[in-house]
């Protein structure tokens, strides 16, 4: 990254959102899915709760609507309720393909986004919001549901997912290859 970009708050904001989505949240969700069977991914404690599968469909729909459609102008074909109504098992590998493709598209839109437009208004999900709000919304929304996926995985497996090692009391994020060996 160039020195000029290091001091450019709008670019830093967008770059941080990209990093959180693709190199923090995604690997944690991948680690969760590696631990679970397809049946566990679609388990729900009650009808008012969502399964991990529903949460993944919801994350894809939300990110596509707010970033891919909302900021780049791509067609918005989202039917939000279907994300929660899905009960038929979709395999973890298919869910991961959808999530990765969604985040690749989101990352492309954010990488190409003109940060001079961060405070411009966009009409997304029935509301007028700035691009900054849309990016912040998707990032925090992803964080919240990633946390739910992590909690459900821990409940279903009874195991530590090993996201971090601690060295002198400082957390060091473990990469997948380090933990899967």
Buried (B, 14 or more C-beta within 10 A) or exposed (E): EEEEEEEBEBBBBBBEBBEBBBEBBBBBBBBBBBBBEBEBBBBBEEEEEBBBBBBBBBBBBBBBBBBBBBBBEBEBEBEEEEBBEBEEBBEBEEBBEBBBEBBEBBBBBBEEBEBEBBEEEBEBBEEEBBBBBBBBBBBEBBBEBBEEBBEBBBEBEEEEBEBEEEEEEEEEEBEEEEBEE
